[in-house]
Amino acid sequence: MSVGTSSAPGAQRVRPPAEDVAGPGVDPDDLPDGLVVADEHGHVICFNAAAERITAVPAATALGQRLETALPLEDLEGRRWWQLTDPYGGLAIRSRQPERNLLLPGGREVLVAARYVRAEPAGPVRRVVVSLRDTEARRRTERSHAELIATVAHELRSPLTSVKGFTATLLAKWERFTDDQKRLMLETVDADADRVTRLIAELLDISRIDSGRLEVRRQPVDIGAAVGRHIQAYVAAGQPADRFLLRVEQPLPALWADPDKIDQVLSNLIENAVRHGDGTVTIDVTASPSPREGEDTGTSVTVSDEGPGIPEESMNRVFTRFWRGSKRGGTGLGLYIVKGIVEAHGGTITVGRAPGGGALFRFMLPVAAPAYLT
């Protein structure tokens, strides 16, 4: 393998041919991660654009320098990493360094992994290939997980405190309460237990969505009838029947979906319209182009209201974790879960402004049957 640089310090700094570093036809500057390569003498022969961005060191400065000079890394205890690992003089059987957090000058954290390239097993190191990744994406994920734990813990504390307080009171002073008082306290305990169950279910849903393990058990679903059941439940709970307008286009294509998860989507969207919107809640069920490539038709469900709607600047955050509208309440996880369920079905969901000025949510699902029936 030819390398277009001298091993002597201060030699002309020339980037090696791209195929020598990243493979035929691959430019190291096209790689999303930082790439630093040192030759058999420990001098940098490749320093790609991502490495420049992550380290804030120009490639022209790094090329030709000693690896430990161009990339002065320290571990979290302040020890110089290249002296600790000694890639050229260390164990001859060592082939790599696993990814770990290290510090650049100024204390900025970066994820670093290294591979030692040898011409033969236990032979001298011919190349040290170092990959660099910014930790910001990982930090955002960690912050998101921490916020999720804090939110759920906060939401769990209130109902559990209530359950503990009422049950302790009933056990200690059962005879002192009338039947009506006992019933009221037990109904409160029952409602709080349901709230805890819902929170745990949300947490499990988010875990499955984030890990890509949300299972969809497809069955034939009558989406119009499913919407009708939700409307009937609200009317039975005291909402006026004329607050809801259901319009179902006929004929609809046969829809195969997970009925429980579709109920969860409908419940969340209709509840949002009832709680946060005003006027008539309109649900339109129609045939639509399929969101899945290779299919002609899909099913579209639109839920809209006549309330104040969602501010334009907030629409791009509606489906993120912890987003809440102007009225506080809830965990702010419902629409994040809705989006995850719809996308697990191969569908899409959007938010916009209804003709009456309120919020409008529309989700579209493909209608194809499960693979074992096709």
C-alpha positions in Angstrom: 0.0 0.0 0.0 1.5 3.3 -1.0 1.0 6.3 1.2 1.6 9.8 0.0 3.4 11.2 3.0 6.8 11.0 4.6 7.2 9.6 8.1 9.6 12.3 9.1 8.3 15.2 11.3 7.7 18.3 9.3 7.4 16.4 6.0 5.0 17.6 3.4 1.4 17.0 4.5 -0.4 15.1 1.8 -3.6 13.3 2.3 -3.3 9.6 1.1 -5.5 8.3 -1.7 -9.1 7.8 -0.4 -9.2 4.1 -1.3 -6.1 3.5 1.0 -8.1 4.7 4.0 -11.8 4.2 3.5 -12.0 1.7 0.6 -12.4 2.0 -3.1 -14.5 4.9 -4.2 -15.0 6.3 -0.7 -13.9 9.8 0.3 -13.1 10.0 4.0 -14.7 13.4 4.1 -18.0 11.7 3.2 -18.0 9.7 6.4 -20.4 10.9 9.1 -17.9 10.1 11.9 -14.5 11.6 12.5 -11.7 9.5 11.0 -8.1 9.9 12.0 -5.4 7.5 10.6 -1.8 7.3 11.6 0.9 5.4 9.7 3.4 2.8 11.1 5.5 5.7 12.5 2.7 7.3 14.4 2.2 10.3 12.0 -1.3 11.4 10.9 -2.0 10.6 7.3 -5.7 11.1 7.3 -7.8 13.7 9.2 -11.3 13.9 7.6 -13.8 16.8 7.6 -15.9 15.3 10.5 -12.7 15.1 12.6 -12.0 18.7 11.9 -15.5 19.6 13.0 -15.4 17.6 16.2 -11.9 18.6 17.3 -11.9 22.1 15.9 -8.4 21.3 14.5 -7.8 22.0 10.8 -6.7 19.0 8.8 -3.8 21.0 7.4 -2.5 21.4 10.9 -3.0 17.7 11.9 -1.6 16.0 8.9 2.0 14.9 9.4 2.0 15.5 13.1 2.4 12.8 15.7 -0.9 11.2 16.6 -0.7 12.2 20.3 0.0 15.8 19.2 -2.7 16.1 16.6 -5.2 14.3 18.9 -4.2 15.0 22.5 -6.8 12.9 24.3 -7.2 12.4 28.0 -9.4 10.0 30.0 -11.9 11.3 32.5 -9.2 11.1 35.3 -6.9 13.4 33.4 -4.4 10.8 32.2 -3.0 11.0 28.6 -4.7 8.3 26.6 -2.1 7.5 24.1 0.5 7.0 26.8 -1.9 4.6 28.6 -2.8 2.6 25.5 0.6 2.7 23.7 -0.7 1.4 20.4 2.8 0.9 18.8 4.6 -0.5 21.8 1.9 -2.3 23.7 0.7 -5.9 23.6 1.3 -7.4 20.1 -2.0 -9.3 20.3 -4.1 -6.2 20.9 -6.2 -5.2 17.8 -8.5 -2.4 19.0 -9.6 -0.1 21.8 -13.4 -0.2 22.5 -15.4 3.0 22.3 -15.2 5.2 25.4 -15.6 8.8 26.5 -12.4 10.8 26.4 -11.6 14.5 26.7 -10.3 16.9 24.1 -8.4 20.0 25.2 -10.8 22.4 26.9 -12.7 19.5 28.5 -15.0 18.7 25.6 -16.1 15.0 25.6 -15.9 12.8 22.5 -16.5 9.1 21.9 -13.3 7.5 20.7 -12.7 4.0 19.3 -9.4 2.7 17.7 -8.3 -0.2 15.6 -4.7 -1.4 15.2 -4.0 -2.7 11.7 -1.2 -5.3 11.4 0.1 -6.9 8.3 0.1 -10.2 10.2 -1.1 -11.4 13.6 1.1 -10.2 16.4 3.1 -8.2 13.8 4.0 -4.5 14.1 1.2 -2.0 13.8 1.0 -0.6 10.2 -2.0 1.8 10.8 -3.9 3.1 13.8 -7.4 4.0 12.7 -9.3 6.2 15.1 -13.1 7.0 14.9 -14.5 10.1 16.7 -18.1 10.8 17.5 -19.7 13.8 19.1 -21.4 13.0 22.4 -24.2 15.6 21.9 -26.7 13.1 20.4 -26.0 10.7 23.3 -26.4 13.5 25.8 -29.8 14.4 24.3 -30.9 10.8 24.5 -29.7 10.6 28.1 -31.5 13.9 29.0 -34.7 12.6 27.4 -34.5 9.4 29.4 -33.9 11.3 32.6 -36.8 13.6 31.9 -39.0 10.6 31.2 -38.1 8.9 34.5 -38.6 12.2 36.4 -42.0 12.8 34.8 -43.3 9.3 35.3 -42.0 9.3 38.9 -43.7 12.6 39.6 -47.0 11.4 38.0 -46.9 8.1 40.0 -46.2 9.8 43.3 -49.6 11.6 43.5 -51.9 8.6 42.9 -49.8 6.2 45.0 -49.8 8.8 47.9 -53.6 8.9 47.6 -54.0 5.1 47.5 -51.7 4.7 50.5 -53.5 7.4 52.5 -57.0 6.1 51.9 -56.2 2.5 52.5 -54.3 3.3 55.7 -57.2 5.4 56.9 -59.8 2.7 56.1 -57.8 0.0 57.8 -57.3 2.1 60.9 -60.8 3.6 61.3 -63.1 1.4 59.3 -65.9 1.4 61.8 -66.0 5.2 62.1 -67.0 5.8 58.4 -70.4 5.5 56.9 -71.0 3.2 53.9 -71.1 6.3 51.6 -67.8 7.6 52.9 -66.2 4.1 52.4 -67.5 3.9 48.9 -66.2 7.4 48.0 -62.7 6.5 49.3 -62.7 3.1 47.6 -63.8 4.7 44.3 -60.9 7.2 44.7 -58.5 4.3 45.3 -59.9 2.5 42.2 -59.5 5.6 40.0 -55.9 6.2 41.2 -55.0 2.6 40.6 -56.3 2.9 37.0 -54.2 6.0 36.6 -51.1 4.2 37.8 -51.9 1.3 35.4 -52.2 3.8 32.5 -48.8 5.4 33.4 -47.1 2.1 33.5 -48.7 1.1 30.1 -47.4 4.4 28.6 -43.9 3.8 29.9 -43.9 0.3 28.4 -45.2 1.6 25.1 -42.5 4.3 24.9 -39.8 1.6 25.7 -41.1 -0.6 22.9 -41.4 2.3 20.4 -37.8 3.6 21.2 -36.4 0.1 20.8 -38.4 -0.7 17.7 -40.1 -3.7 19.4 -43.7 -2.4 19.3 -45.7 -5.5 18.1 -48.6 -5.1 15.8 -51.1 -8.0 15.7 -53.2 -7.3 12.6 -56.9 -8.3 12.4 -59.8 -6.9 10.4 -60.8 -3.6 11.9 -64.1 -1.7 11.3 -62.7 1.7 11.9 -66.0 3.5 11.6 -67.6 1.2 14.3 -64.5 1.8 16.5 -64.9 5.5 16.3 -68.6 5.1 17.1 -67.9 3.2 20.3 -65.7 6.0 21.5 -68.4 8.6 20.8 -71.0 6.5 22.6 -68.7 6.2 25.7 -68.4 10.0 25.8 -72.1 10.5 25.5 -72.7 7.9 28.2 -70.3 9.9 30.4 -72.3 13.1 30.0 -71.1 14.8 26.8 -73.9 16.0 24.6 -74.5 13.8 21.6 -74.6 16.8 19.2 -71.0 17.7 20.1 -69.8 14.8 17.9 -70.1 14.5 14.1 -69.0 11.2 12.6 -68.8 11.0 8.8 -67.8 7.6 7.3 -67.2 7.4 3.5 -68.5 4.3 1.9 -67.3 2.0 0.6 -64.1 1.8 2.7 -61.3 -0.6 1.8 -60.8 -3.6 4.2 -58.4 -2.5 7.0 -56.1 -4.9 8.8 -54.6 -3.4 11.9 -54.1 -4.0 15.7 -57.6 -3.2 17.1 -56.3 -2.5 20.6 -53.6 -0.1 19.4 -56.0 1.6 16.9 -58.4 2.1 19.9 -55.5 3.7 21.8 -54.9 6.1 18.9 -58.6 7.0 18.6 -59.0 7.4 22.3 -56.1 9.9 22.6 -57.0 12.0 19.6 -60.7 12.2 20.5 -59.9 12.9 24.1 -57.6 15.8 23.1 -60.3 17.3 20.9 -62.9 17.0 23.8 -60.6 18.3 26.5 -58.6 21.0 24.7 -61.0 22.0 21.8 -64.4 23.7 21.7 -67.5 23.2 19.6 -68.1 20.2 17.4 -65.6 17.4 17.3 -65.7 16.1 13.8 -64.3 12.6 12.8 -64.0 11.8 9.1 -63.2 8.3 8.0 -62.3 8.0 4.3 -60.4 6.0 1.7 -57.1 7.6 0.8 -53.9 6.8 -1.1 -51.9 4.3 0.9 -48.9 5.7 2.8 -47.1 2.4 1.9 -45.3 2.1 -1.4 -46.7 -0.5 -3.7 -50.3 -0.2 -2.4 -53.1 1.8 -4.0 -55.5 2.5 -1.2 -55.4 3.2 2.5 -57.7 4.4 5.2 -57.6 8.0 6.5 -59.0 9.2 9.9 -59.3 12.9 10.6 -60.2 14.3 14.0 -60.8 18.1 14.2 -62.4 20.6 16.6 -63.4 24.2 16.7 -61.2 25.4 19.5 -58.2 27.8 19.5 -56.0 25.2 17.7 -52.3 24.7 18.1 -50.0 27.7 17.6 -48.0 27.5 14.3 -44.7 27.6 16.1 -45.7 24.5 18.2 -46.8 22.2 15.4 -43.4 20.7 14.8 -43.2 19.7 18.5 -46.7 18.2 18.9 -45.5 14.6 18.5 -42.4 14.9 20.8 -42.2 13.7 24.3 -43.7 15.9 27.0 -45.4 18.3 24.7 -48.5 19.8 26.2 -50.9 22.4 24.9 -51.9 25.6 26.6 -53.9 23.6 29.2 -51.7 21.7 31.6 -52.4 18.2 32.6 -51.3 14.7 31.7 -47.8 13.4 31.1 -47.4 14.9 27.6 -46.6 11.4 26.2 -49.9 10.5 24.5 -49.2 12.0 21.1 -45.6 10.6 21.0 -47.1 7.2 21.6 -49.8 7.8 19.0 -47.2 8.6 16.4 -45.2 5.5 17.3 -48.3 3.3 16.9 -49.3 4.7 13.6 -45.7 4.4 12.2 -45.5 0.8 13.5 -48.5 0.1 11.3 -46.6 1.6 8.3 -48.8 4.7 8.4 -48.3 8.5 8.8 -49.8 11.1 11.0 -49.9 14.9 10.6 -51.2 17.9 12.5 -52.7 21.1 11.1 -55.5 23.7 11.4 -59.1 22.7 11.0 -61.5 24.7 8.8 -63.2 26.0 12.0 -59.8 27.1 13.4 -59.2 24.3 15.8 -56.6 21.5 15.8 -56.8 18.9 13.0 -55.1 15.5 13.3 -55.1 13.1 10.4 -53.6 9.6 10.3 -53.4 7.3 7.3 -53.0 3.5 7.5 -52.2 1.0 4.8 -54.9 -1.6 4.4 -53.0 -4.7 3.2 -53.6 -8.0 5.0 -50.9 -9.8 7.0 -48.2 -11.5 4.8 -49.5 -15.0 5.7 -52.8 -14.2 4.0 -51.4 -12.8 0.8 
